[in-house]
Amino acid sequence: MTVDDVIAALAGVTALRVFAPDMCKAARLLLRAGVQVGVSELLQNPARTPASTPQASHDQEA
């Protein structure tokens, strides 16, 4: 293990310590935004039951 390897490892660990909290916050923010969009879509468009879909009613007639 050379001095260059040690310096590269220290730089990697330092970058991880500096940017990891920000990356975790960004991931949490994106997940929260995705959940909010999903919930709003579910509230706006109620789930269809198989009997209420046009395909299912067409199949029952035949």
N, C-alpha and C positions, 0 to 999 in steps of 0.2 A: 504494500500500500504506500503510494507516494504522497508527497505533500499536496500535489494537485488533486488527488482523490479525496484527501481530507478536507481541502478547501471546498471542493464541489459538494461533498456531503454536508458540510456546515452551511453552505449557501442554500442547499435544498431544505434542510431543517429550518433554517431561519425564514425562508419563504413560506414554508408550511405553517409556521407559527404566526406569521404576519397575516397571511391571506385566508387561513382556514376559518376563522370566525366570520369573516365577510362572506365566504362561500356558503357557510351554513345558514347565515341570515338570508342570503339570496335564494337558496333552495327552499327555505321555509316560506319566504314571501311568495315564490312562484307556486308552491303547493297550496298555500292559502288562497291565492287568486284563482287557481284552478278549481278548488272546492267551491268558492263563491260562485263561479260561472256555472258549475255543474248544478248547484242547488237552485240558482235562478232559472236555469233551463228546466229543471224538474218542476218547479213551481209554475212556470208559464205553460208548459205542455204536459198535461196530466198523462199518465201512462195509459196506453190503449190496451184493452183486454182483447183476447183473440176473437171474441164474438163481435166486437165493434169495428174490426178492420174490414175494409171492403173485400179483401181476398177471402177471409173466413166466411163472410155472409154469402159470397158467390159460391163457395164450395158447399155450403149447406143447402142451397137451392137445387143443386144438381143431383 
